[in-house]
Amino acid sequence: MKTDETIRFLESEKAGKLMTALYGEEAAGENIVRYQNLINDFRKHFPEEDVLLFTSPGRTEISGNHTDHNHGKVLAGSINLDCVGVAAKNNSTVVNIVSVTYNQSFTIDLTDLSPSDKKAGTIDLVKGLLKGFLEKGYQIGGFNAYITSNVISAAGVSSSASFEMLLCSILNTFFNDSRMDTVAYAHIGRFAENVYWDKASGLLDQMACAVGGLITIDFKNPSQPVVEQIDFDFASQNHSLIIVNTGKGHADLSADYSSVPAEMKKVAEFFGKEVCADISEEDVIGRLNEVREFAGDRSVLRALHFFEENKRVDAEVAALKEGRFDEFLSNITASGNSSWKWLQNCFTNTSFQEQGITVALALTELFIARKKQGACRIHGGGFAGVIMAVLPNEIAEEYISYMEKTMGEGNAYRMSIRPYGSICFNTVAEQY
C-alpha cells in the first residue's frame, strides 16, 4: 500500500476498530495520529512507497515468576504499550533501521551477521534475529524500517522482546509468506539474546509479546510450549493493573539473574535431571538434607518456589475461568510473597541497603491493608525495577499519587491487556 493510501487507511472504520481494540476507545485517536506521523517521518528517510504497518506489545507477568527457564508454567499478558514500525522491502542485501525512541540509525549487511566482540546493543540483537531466521530455515531479505516505542525501558515490561517480535513479524510478512507461528518468533528471539547478547533468557517475554491477550504457557516441552488464551481483562472486574517503576539499581545484577535458573537446576542435578520440571516437590522434600548439602539452602528454597508457583498458575487460571476473582487476587499475593521470601529476588545481597522493590512493596501492602482491597507482587526479573498492583478502579488514581510521592512522578502506569500480540496492522485491520 502506498504511503498516502496508508495514511488515509488509518482513518477508515476498519483501522479505527483495530485501534480501539489495541489501545482502548480513549487512546485510539491519538494512536492514529502517532501512526500517521511515523509514516510521514519514514518517507523523509526512505524512497520506498509501498509500506506496511506493524505493532508489537510489551508484556506483563501475572504469575510464574522465574519458572520458564526451568520449563515451568506462567500466566502473562500483552499490554497496551507497544513498539510500532513502518517498513518496506528494499530489494537489497541490507537492513536499514531508524529507531526514533532511542535516537538510533544503523545499517546491517546481510552478508555479515557475525556479532561484535562486546555482544551488546541493538545492532547485535538485530543481527542475532536475522541469523536466527537462517538457523531455523527461514528466509531473510533487505528492508527499511522506521520504529517508535512507548514500552517503558528497563521497567520489566520487555521493551527488548517487544522490539524483537516486531522485527520477526516484519521478516515473516515480507519474506516468509506469513507462515511462521508465534512459537517460532519466540525461539528466534531467545536465540538472539542467548547467542548474540550472552543473556540466559527463557521464552516467557517473547511468547507473551508475540501471542497477545492474557495467556497461560506451560514450558514443559520448550520446543513446543502449550499456550492457552484466557478470555479475561481486568476492566471486566472494574480493576486496574498498575506497574510501578522503583528505579534501576546501581549494582550489576547479571550474577543475580543468572543465579536463579542455575540454583534451581543445581537441585535438579542432584536427581540426575536438567531442570526442576523433571523432578517433583516430593522428591526434594524426601531427601531434603542431602539436597541441601549438595545444592545449598537458597537453591532448595528457589526450587520449592518453582513447584508452588506452578500450582498457583493453575489455580489462578481456574479461578479466572470460573469467575472467582477474589481467589485469583489471593494467589497473586501468595505468588508475590513466595518471590520475596523463597525465590529471594526483591533485592541484591551485594547492595542490601538499596531496596527500591521491597520499599515499594511495603508501601503498597500498607495501602492495600488500609483499603482492604487489591493485591501486589514483584514484577519481572526482580532485584531492582518494577512491582505490580491490581486494584479497584475507584482507588487506582489515589494509589498512583500515593506511590509517586516516593517513587517519583510518572513512575506509576495504569495498563490494560490488549487482545493482539505482534501483528501486521494492515492484515488484521482488513479482517474487521
C-alpha positions in Angstrom: 0.0 0.0 0.0 1.4 3.4 -0.9 2.3 5.8 1.9 -0.6 8.3 1.1 -3.1 5.4 0.9 -1.8 4.1 4.2 -2.3 7.4 5.9 -5.9 7.5 4.6 -6.5 3.9 5.5 -5.7 4.7 9.1 -8.8 7.0 9.1 -11.0 4.1 7.9 -13.6 2.3 10.0 -11.6 -0.9 9.9 -8.5 0.7 11.1 -10.4 2.6 13.8 -11.9 -0.6 15.2 -8.4 -2.2 15.4 -7.0 0.9 17.1 -9.8 0.7 19.7 -9.0 -3.0 20.3 -5.3 -2.3 20.7 -5.4 0.9 22.8 -8.9 1.5 24.1 -11.5 3.9 22.9 -10.0 7.0 24.6 -6.5 6.4 23.1 -7.5 5.3 19.6 -7.4 8.7 18.1 -4.0 9.7 19.4 -2.5 6.5 18.1 -4.0 7.0 14.6 -2.0 10.3 14.6 1.0 8.5 16.0 1.0 6.0 13.1 0.4 8.8 10.6 3.3 10.8 11.9 5.5 7.7 11.7 4.7 7.2 8.0 5.5 10.8 7.3 8.8 10.5 9.0 9.5 7.2 7.2 9.2 8.8 3.8 11.6 11.6 4.7 14.3 8.9 5.2 13.4 6.2 2.6 12.3 6.3 -1.0 10.1 3.3 -1.0 6.4 4.0 -1.5 4.9 0.5 -0.7 4.8 0.2 3.1 3.1 -1.9 5.8 2.5 -1.1 9.4 3.5 -3.4 12.3 2.8 -3.3 16.1 4.2 -5.5 18.9 3.2 -5.1 22.6 5.1 -5.1 25.8 4.1 -7.7 28.3 3.1 -8.1 31.9 3.8 -11.2 34.1 0.9 -12.0 36.4 2.4 -15.2 37.9 5.0 -17.7 37.2 8.0 -15.6 38.4 11.2 -17.2 37.3 9.7 -20.5 36.2 10.1 -20.5 32.4 13.8 -21.2 32.4 13.2 -24.4 34.3 10.3 -25.4 32.0 7.5 -24.3 34.3 4.2 -22.5 33.9 3.4 -18.8 33.6 0.4 -16.5 33.4 1.2 -13.4 31.4 -0.4 -10.9 29.0 0.3 -8.4 26.3 -0.2 -4.7 27.3 -1.4 -1.5 25.6 2.1 -0.1 25.3 3.8 -1.2 22.1 6.6 -0.9 19.5 5.2 0.4 16.2 7.0 0.2 12.9 6.6 1.3 9.3 8.5 -0.9 6.9 9.1 -1.6 3.3 11.2 -4.2 1.3 14.2 -2.5 -0.4 15.2 -5.4 -2.7 18.8 -5.3 -1.5 21.1 -7.2 0.9 21.0 -4.5 3.6 18.6 -3.8 6.5 18.2 -0.1 7.4 16.6 0.7 10.8 15.8 4.1 12.3 14.7 3.9 16.0 13.0 7.2 16.9 12.7 6.5 20.6 16.4 5.6 21.1 17.7 8.1 18.5 19.5 5.3 16.6 20.0 4.8 12.9 22.0 1.8 11.6 22.6 -0.5 8.6 23.2 -4.2 8.7 24.8 -6.1 5.7 23.0 -9.5 5.4 26.3 -11.0 4.2 27.9 -10.3 7.6 25.8 -11.4 10.6 28.7 -12.1 13.0 28.3 -10.5 16.5 30.6 -7.8 17.8 33.2 -8.6 20.4 31.0 -6.8 23.0 27.9 -8.8 22.3 25.7 -5.9 23.3 23.4 -3.3 21.9 20.6 -3.1 19.3 22.8 -3.9 16.3 23.9 -7.2 17.8 20.4 -8.1 18.7 19.1 -7.5 15.2 22.0 -9.5 13.7 21.0 -12.3 16.1 17.4 -12.2 14.9 18.5 -12.3 11.3 20.9 -15.2 12.0 18.1 -17.0 14.0 15.9 -16.9 10.9 18.5 -18.5 8.8 19.4 -21.1 11.5 15.7 -22.1 11.7 15.4 -22.5 7.9 13.5 -19.3 7.2 14.2 -16.5 4.7 15.5 -13.0 5.2 16.0 -10.0 2.9 16.7 -6.3 2.8 14.1 -3.9 4.2 13.9 -0.4 5.7 12.1 0.3 8.9 11.2 3.4 10.9 10.3 2.4 14.5 9.0 4.0 17.7 8.2 2.6 21.1 6.4 3.6 24.2 7.2 0.3 26.0 9.0 1.5 29.1 12.6 0.7 29.0 14.2 -1.2 32.0 10.8 -1.5 33.7 10.1 -5.2 33.5 7.6 -4.9 30.6 10.0 -6.4 28.0 10.9 -3.5 25.7 13.6 -5.6 24.0 11.3 -8.6 23.4 8.6 -6.2 22.0 11.2 -4.9 19.5 12.4 -8.4 18.7 8.9 -9.6 18.0 8.2 -6.6 15.8 11.1 -7.4 13.6 10.0 -11.1 13.5 6.6 -10.0 12.2 8.2 -7.8 9.6 10.5 -10.6 8.4 7.7 -13.2 8.4 5.4 -10.9 6.4 7.9 -9.8 3.8 10.0 -12.9 3.3 8.1 -16.0 4.7 4.6 -15.6 3.3 3.3 -15.1 6.9 3.5 -18.8 7.6 5.5 -18.7 10.8 3.8 -19.1 14.2 4.5 -17.2 17.4 6.5 -20.1 18.9 9.0 -19.7 16.1 9.2 -16.0 16.8 9.9 -16.7 20.5 12.6 -19.2 19.8 14.4 -16.8 17.4 14.2 -14.0 19.9 15.7 -16.2 22.6 18.4 -17.4 20.2 19.3 -13.7 19.6 19.6 -13.0 23.3 21.3 -16.2 24.2 23.9 -16.2 21.4 24.3 -12.5 20.5 23.9 -11.0 23.9 25.1 -13.9 26.1 21.9 -13.5 28.1 20.5 -16.7 29.6 16.8 -15.7 28.9 13.9 -18.1 28.6 10.9 -17.8 26.3 8.4 -16.0 28.5 8.9 -12.4 27.4 8.9 -13.3 23.7 5.9 -15.6 23.9 3.8 -13.0 25.8 4.7 -10.2 23.3 4.1 -12.4 20.3 0.9 -14.2 21.2 -1.3 -11.4 22.7 -4.1 -11.3 25.2 -3.9 -13.0 28.6 -2.2 -16.3 28.2 -1.0 -19.2 30.2 2.0 -21.1 29.0 3.4 -24.5 30.0 7.1 -24.8 29.1 7.4 -28.5 30.0 8.3 -29.1 26.3 10.1 -25.8 25.5 10.3 -26.6 21.8 6.5 -26.7 21.7 5.2 -24.8 24.7 1.5 -25.3 25.4 -0.2 -21.9 25.1 -3.8 -21.2 26.1 -5.5 -17.8 25.8 -7.7 -16.8 28.7 -10.8 -14.7 27.9 -10.3 -12.1 30.6 -9.5 -8.4 31.1 -9.1 -6.6 34.4 -11.6 -4.0 33.2 -14.3 -6.7 33.3 -13.9 -6.8 37.1 -13.6 -3.0 37.5 -9.9 -3.3 38.4 -6.7 -1.8 37.0 -3.3 -3.4 36.6 -0.7 -0.8 37.7 3.0 -1.0 37.2 5.3 1.0 39.5 8.9 1.6 38.4 11.0 1.8 41.6 14.2 2.8 39.7 17.1 0.9 38.3 19.5 -0.5 40.8 23.1 0.7 40.8 24.6 -2.8 41.3 25.5 -5.1 38.4 22.6 -7.6 38.6 23.9 -10.1 35.9 25.1 -12.6 38.5 21.8 -12.3 40.5 19.7 -13.0 37.4 21.9 -15.9 36.3 21.9 -17.4 39.8 18.2 -18.1 39.8 18.0 -20.6 37.0 21.4 -22.0 37.9 20.4 -22.7 41.5 17.1 -24.4 40.5 19.0 -26.5 38.0 21.5 -27.5 40.7 18.7 -29.0 42.7 17.6 -30.9 39.6 21.1 -32.1 39.0 21.1 -33.9 42.4 18.4 -36.2 40.9 20.3 -36.6 37.6 17.9 -34.2 35.8 18.5 -30.9 34.0 15.5 -28.7 35.1 13.1 -28.6 38.0 10.2 -29.5 35.7 11.7 -33.0 35.6 11.6 -33.6 39.3 8.9 -33.2 42.0 8.5 -31.3 45.2 8.1 -34.7 47.0 11.5 -35.8 45.6 13.2 -32.8 47.1 11.4 -32.9 50.5 12.0 -36.7 50.7 15.8 -36.2 50.5 15.9 -32.6 51.8 19.1 -32.8 53.9 21.1 -34.4 51.1 19.8 -31.9 48.6 20.7 -29.0 51.0 24.2 -30.3 51.3 24.6 -30.7 47.6 22.9 -27.6 46.3 22.7 -25.2 49.2 19.7 -23.8 51.1 18.8 -20.9 48.8 18.8 -23.3 45.9 16.4 -25.5 47.8 14.1 -22.6 48.6 14.1 -21.5 45.0 13.2 -24.9 43.8 10.3 -25.1 46.3 9.2 -21.7 44.9 9.2 -23.2 41.4 6.9 -26.1 42.4 4.5 -23.9 44.4 4.4 -21.3 41.7 3.4 -23.9 39.1 0.4 -24.8 41.3 -0.5 -21.2 41.7 -0.6 -20.6 38.0 -3.0 -23.5 37.6 -5.1 -22.2 40.5 -5.2 -18.6 39.1 -6.3 -19.8 35.6 -9.0 -22.0 37.1 -10.2 -19.0 39.3 -10.4 -16.7 36.2 -12.3 -19.3 34.2 -14.8 -19.9 37.0 -15.3 -16.3 38.0 -13.6 -16.5 41.4 -11.8 -13.2 41.1 -11.1 -12.8 44.9 -9.3 -16.2 44.8 -7.3 -15.0 41.8 -6.1 -12.0 43.8 -5.2 -14.1 46.8 -3.0 -16.2 44.6 -1.3 -13.1 43.2 -0.5 -12.1 46.8 0.8 -15.6 47.6 2.9 -15.5 44.5 4.5 -12.2 45.5 5.2 -13.4 49.0 6.9 -16.5 47.6 9.1 -14.4 45.3 10.0 -12.2 48.3 10.7 -15.0 50.8 11.6 -18.2 48.9 12.8 -17.0 45.5 14.5 -14.0 47.1 14.7 -11.7 44.1 13.5 -8.5 45.7 17.0 -7.0 46.3 20.6 -8.0 45.7 22.8 -9.1 48.6 25.7 -7.2 47.0 23.9 -3.9 47.8 21.4 -4.7 50.5 20.9 -1.1 51.6 19.3 -0.4 48.2 15.9 -1.9 48.3 13.5 0.0 46.0 11.5 -3.1 45.2 10.9 -4.0 48.9 10.2 -0.4 49.9 7.6 -0.2 47.1 6.0 -3.5 48.1 5.9 -2.4 51.8 4.2 0.8 50.9 1.7 -1.0 48.6 0.9 -3.6 51.3 0.2 -0.8 53.7 -2.2 0.8 51.2 -3.9 -2.5 50.5 -4.3 -3.2 54.2 -5.9 0.2 54.7 -8.3 -0.2 51.8 -8.9 -3.9 52.4 -8.8 -4.4 48.6 -6.3 -5.4 46.0 -3.1 -7.4 45.5 0.6 -6.8 44.7 3.8 -8.6 43.8 7.2 -8.1 42.3 7.1 -7.9 38.5 9.6 -9.5 36.1 13.2 -10.5 36.8 13.5 -8.6 40.1 16.4 -7.5 42.3 15.6 -3.9 41.1 13.0 -2.3 38.9 9.3 -2.9 39.0 6.3 -4.1 41.1 2.7 -4.8 40.0 -0.5 -3.9 41.8 -4.1 -4.9 40.9 -6.6 -2.5 42.5 -10.2 -1.5 42.1 -10.6 1.4 39.6 -12.1 3.7 42.2 -8.8 3.8 44.2 -6.3 3.4 41.4 -5.6 7.1 41.0 -5.2 7.5 44.7 -2.7 4.7 44.8 -0.7 6.2 41.8 -0.5 9.6 43.6 0.5 7.8 46.8 3.3 5.8 45.2 4.6 8.7 43.0 5.3 10.7 46.2 8.1 8.2 46.9 9.0 6.8 43.5 8.7 10.0 41.5 6.1 11.5 39.3 5.4 9.5 36.2 6.7 6.2 37.6 3.3 4.5 38.1 1.4 3.4 35.0 -2.2 2.0 34.5 -2.2 -0.7 31.9 -4.7 -2.9 30.1 -4.4 -6.3 28.4 -4.6 -6.0 24.6 -6.0 -8.8 22.5 -3.3 -8.9 19.9 0.4 -9.8 20.0 2.9 -9.0 17.3 1.0 -8.3 14.1 1.0 -6.7 10.7 -1.6 -3.9 11.3 -2.8 -3.8 7.7 -3.6 -7.6 7.6 -5.5 -7.7 10.9 -7.4 -4.4 10.2 -8.7 -5.8 6.9 -10.4 -8.6 8.9 -12.7 -6.1 10.7 
